[in-house]
Amino acid sequence: MRILFITDKFAPERGGSQIIFGQVYANLPEHQVTVVTRAWPGDAEYDAGYPHRVIRVPYAPIPKLRSPLLWKDLARQAHRLLASEPFDQVHCGQTVETAPAGAWLARRFDLPLLVHTFAEDVTTYIHHPFYGPIMRRGLTAAAVVTSISQFTVEHLCRLGIQKDRVVLLYPGVTVGDWDRRPGADRLRERLELKDRKVILTISRLIPRKGQDTMLRALPAVLQRVPEAVYVIVGGGPEEARLRGLAKELGVERAVRFVGSIPNSDTSDYYHVSDVFAMPNREMPNGDIEGFGLVFLEAGICGKPVIGGRSGGAVDAIAHGESGYLVDPLDQRDLANRLVQLLANPAHAAELGAGGRRRVLETFTWDNSGRTLHKASSLASALYRPPAPRGSAKSQPGSSTA
């Protein structure tokens, strides 16, 4: 199958959806995929080792206009390819940013459309007076829609997308990338973590991730586990507020703000931790955690995890098997679970082993690739060509607009 995949987010850019797209399409070796996406620092090296063709368009540094200009340029590049080469399907990575153009192109060239969704794209855009109708048009035009958790699948069905057109596409991890390395021991020394019980969060510093709830739970944790230390990895707009909160709570000496790190260093941070915690929560505007790839990454490293009982984290964490789900607004619930794991290393190791086993059984990129293969086949099976609109249907290569 020859697939044209249009997305404004793709590796090597940092982010969950970027990682997912890069890996899941890499695991479609039986298909010929052309990825149309935006330029990003380091992309030439990444693309040279990627198993499929990647075509990049510039990302204009013009505030407020750069995203609309990018979407237009992605659509233009996709149109040129469809007009000059044979393709069997069009795939789009976003409901608003790329799906509207993808829907027009798929109709014009008489091809099935597959659209990927996550969570915040669907739960937030649906309430927007401009983006909401655009999103609905893209989803309605798709032969198949994928999403990454039971929560998001059910949400799509509530929006009126037929259940037989929705495919649950779980993300995965690359197992060998997360083995312990000598750098973990050096990191422990550098961060002065000797004999400390380490709680770790790796994510953007935004309200949905719940670092503020972690900080508010920390005083109660320190009362019972005084050697605990909280390591916060990531950057974002919440950093100043979180630093201020740590000082206000009197816990700043037990907190390490690391900032953004290279992808290659991420494994070391998981391996120096005792517990990974990200008490994610739903925001008033509908912004919510679609899945939480970090829970799988911690799991493959053998670490117990704690997440908020919200959105797709319910799929990522098996409560009592790989870690615990907590009320993301209840700092006492969070503190109690943290103490339970920090004070009982044997129990923490048991949950960590359960998390690793669960990842190996269910959450691998091989499995994700097989699911996308089935979703693509389903899109072809469900596709019904649109009826002509008063004239002969445009054929691939036609110059009419």
N, C-alpha and C positions, 0 to 999 in steps of 0.2 A: 504494500500500500504506500502511495506517495502522499505525504502529509505536509501541508503548509501550516506552520504554527506561528501565530502572531501574538507577541506579548511585550508589554513595556517593562517587564521585570524578568531578569534572567541572570544566572551566574555569569561572572564571578561577583556580582553585586551581593552585599550581605543582606540576609533576610530569609524568613521561612519559605515564602513562595518561590523565591529565586532558587534556593537549594532544591526544593521539590521539583520545579520544572527542569532544572539542569539534570537531575538524577533520573527522574521517571522517563524522560524522553531518551536519555542515554541507554536505558534498559528496554528499548524497542529496536533491537538489532535487526529484526526481520523486516522492518519498514525503512523507507527512505524519507527522512525528515529534513525539512528546511525550516530553520528558525529565523524569523524576522524580528529583531529586537533592537534595543538602544545600545549605543556605545557606552563602554564603562572602562575605567582604568584597569589595565591588566587583561583586557579581553582578548588581545591577540595571542598571548601565551595560552590562555584557557581554550580558545577556539581551536588552536592548532592541535590540541590533544583530544578534542571532542569527537565522538564517532559520527556526527552528522554535520551538515553544512550550516553555518551560522552567518547571517548577513546583518550587519549593524548599520544603524542610521545615527547621525549626530544628535546630541542632546543639547539644544541651543541654550546658552546661559542667559536667558531673558526672563526675569521674574514675572510671574503670573501668566506668561504666554508660553513658557517652555513646554509644559505638559500638553496643551492643545496642539502646539506645533509638532510635537513628537508623535502624537496619535495620528495626525494628518500625514506625516512623513512615513510612518509605519504602513498606513493604508495605501499610500502611493506605491511604496516598494512592493507590497503584497500584490497589488493590481498588476504591476509590470511583470512579476513572476507568473501569475496566473494566465496572463495574456500570451506568454511566450513559452511556457512549459506545461506539460500535462501533470495534473494533480488529481488525487482521488477524494481528498477531504481538506476542509479548513478547520483548524483548531484555534481557539482564542483563550488567552490566559486571564482576561478580566471582563467583568460584566458590563462596565461602562467605558473603560478606556479603549478596549479593542473589539469587543463583541458587536457593537453597532456596525463598524466597518466590515467586520467579518461576516455579519448577516447579509449585508448588501453584496459583498463579493461572492458569497456562497450562492445566493440567488442568481446573480448575474452569470456565473459560470456553472450553474446547475450542479452543485456539490453539497454533500452533507456537511453540516456544521456541528462541531462539538465545542462546548463552552465550559471552562473550569471555574468553579466558585470556591470560596473559602468560608468566611463567616462575616467579618465586618463589612465586606463589600455588599452582601445581601441584606444584613440586618440594619445597616446605616443608610444605604442609598435608597431603600424602599420608602423611607419617610421624606426624601428630598423632593421638592416640587418639580425640579428640572431633571435630576439624575434618575429619579424613580421610574418615570415612563420610559426613559432610554434603556434602563436595565431590563424592564419587563419585555421590551421589544427584542432585545438580544436573546433573552432566555426563551422566549416564545419561538424564535426562529430556529433554535438549536434542535437537532434531532436527538442529541444526548447532552445532558448536563452532569458534570461530576462535582462531587464535594468531598470533604475530608473527614467528616465525623457524622455520627448518627444525628446529632443535634442539627447540623446544617442540612442534612438530607431531609429531615422532618420539616425544617423551616421552609425549604424549597417547595415541598408538597403543600404546605399551608398557603403558599403564594399561588398555588394553582398549577404547578408543574406536575404533569402526570408521573406517577411513581415509577412506571415502567421505563421512563426516559431519564431517570436519575440513577447514577452509579456512585457507590461509595468507594472512593479512591484514597486509601490510607497512605500516608507517607512512610518512609523507612529510614534506615541508617545503613552506612557501609561499615560492616563489622570490623574489618582490619584497621580502619582509621582511628579506632578508639582504644587501642592497646596502650597499656601504661609504658611510659618512656622515662629516661633519666631526667628529663626536664621537670618532671613533677616534683622530684626531691629538691632540685635547685629552687623551684618556685616556693616551696614550703619555707625554705631558709630565707629567701628574699622578702617574703611577706611576714616574716617573724611569726610563723604558725606552729613552732615547735611545742608539742604537748597541748595544743589547743584543739577543741572540737569545732570543726569548720562547717558552717552553714553557707551554702552557695546559691546565688541567683545569677543567671546569665540571660540577659534580655535587654531590649531598649528600655531606657528610663522614661516610661510613660505611665499614666495612672492605671491603665488596665492591667499592668503586670503585677501590681500589688507590693512593690518594695516598701511603700509607706506602711502598709499593714505589718510587714515583717519587722520594721523598725519599732513599731508600737508594741509588738509582741516580745521584743528582745529583753526589756527589763525583767519581765516575769521569767524568761528563760535563764537569764544570768543569775537570778536568785537561787535557782536550783542546779544550774550547770555553769558555775562562775568562769570556767575556762573556755566557754563558747565564744566564737568570733564569727561575725557575719561579713562575707566577702561579696561585694556587689560588682559584677562585671557588666560593662555596657555603658553607652553614652546616650544622651537624649535631653529633652527640654526640662525634665524633672530634677536634674542633678542638683541645682542650687537649693531647691525646696527640700530635697531629701537630706542634703548635708545640714541644712538648718534644723530639720526635724531631729536628726541624730544628736545634734548639740543640745537642742531643747530637752530631749529625753535623757540627756546625760549618758549616752551610750557611745559617743563618738570614738572612744578608745577601743571599743570592741567592734568597730566597723572599719572595713577597708574598701574605699572606693578605687577601683582599678581603672575604670574607663574602658574604651574600646580596645580590643586585642585582635591580633591576626588570627585567621581561621586555624592556622597550624598550631596555635597555642591552646586552643579551647580544650583539648583532651587533658592537658596537664591540670587545668583548673578542676575539672570533674574528679580527677584522681586524687587531688589533695583534700577533697571535701569528704565530710561524713554524711551529710544530708543535702540533697538539692531541694530547694523550696521556692516556689513562685505562686503565691496565692492570688491567681488571676481572678478578675471580677468583671461583670458586665457594667458598662458605663451608661449613664442616662440617655445618651444618643444612640444606643444600640451597639456600640463598639464592643466586641467580645472576642475571646480567644477561640480561634477556629479549631485548633488541635493542641499545639504545644510540642513542637519537635524536640525541644530541649528535654522534655521528660523521657523521650526515647534515648537521647544521647546519654543522659545520666544513667538510664537503665542498662545500656550496653556496657557501661563502665562499672556496673555492679553496685550502683548507689541507690539507696531508697529515695523516693521522691514524695513531695507534698505539693499539691496544687489545689486551686479553688474549685469548688463544685459548681462549675460554670462552663457553658459552651462545650467545645470539643475536648477539654481536659478530662471529661468523664470517660471518653474513649481511650485517651492516652494513658490513664492511670487505672490500674485494677485495684480498687480499694481493698486493703488487707492482704494483697498479693504482691504488688510492686511498690506500694507506698500507701498514702492516705489522701483522701479528698476531704477538704475542710470547708466550713462556711467562710467565704472570702471576706466577710464583713465582721467576723468574730475573732478578735485577736487572742482571746483566751483559748478558743478551740485550737488555733494555730500553735500557740505556745505549748499547750499540753501535748500535742502530737510531736513537736520538736523535742521536748524533754523526753518523751517516751522513746524516741530513737537515739538521741544523744546519750542518754543514761543507760541504754541497753544495747551495747554493740552487737551482741549475738542476734538480737531481734532485727537490728538494722541490716546486718549481713544477710539474714534470711530473706528480708524483703528485697534487698539488692540483688540477690541471686534469682529471686522470682521475677524481678524486672528484666534481668538479662535473658532469662529463659523465654519470657514472653516476647521480647523483641526478636530473638532468633526464630521463634515459631511463626510470628505474625507480621512483624514490621520490618521487612527487608525491601530493598529497592527491586530485587527480582520479583517479589510478589506485586509490588506497585506496577512494574512494567507489564506483568501478565494481566493485571486488572485493566490498565489502559488499553492493552491489545484487545481485550474483550469489549471494552467500551467503544473502541473504534469500529469493531465488527458490528456491534449493535447499532451504531449510528448509520452504517451502510444499510442494515436490514430495515431500520425504521424510516429511513429517508423516503419522502414522497416529493417528486419534483413539483415546483409551484406551477400553477396554471398560468398560461400566457396572459399578458395584460393588453389585449387588443391588437397584438402583433406577434410575429414569430419570436420565440424565446431567443435571447442573446446566446450566442455560442462562444466557447473559449476562443480567444484571439480576436473577437469582434472589436471594432473601434468605436461603436456607439456607446454613449454614456447613459 
